[in-house]
Amino acid sequence: MVRSDPYTPGESYRECTSCHSRIDASPPGGACPECGGTLRNLAVPRE
């Protein structure tokens, strides 16, 4: 039996690595509007 994950994100959320604010950032890249820090994609596992 094969199972699939039914989760499909509707929006692309990013988190600032400096101030940890979260924003909806559909276009990838850019800087945090709060502090200018680097944004990372929350959909990517952090191991």
C-alpha positions, 0 to 999 in steps of 0.5 A, a space after each residue: 500500500 502506497 501512502 501519499 501526503 495530502 498536504 499541499 501548501 497554498 502559500 509560501 511562507 518564509 522566516 527571517 533568520 535574524 528577527 524570526 518574523 514570518 511573512 508570505 513571500 510568494 516570489 523567492 528570495 529577497 530580504 526581510 521587510 522588518 530588519 533586512 535579514 535573510 529569508 528562509 523557506 519554511 517548507 524545507 526541513 531544518 535538520 
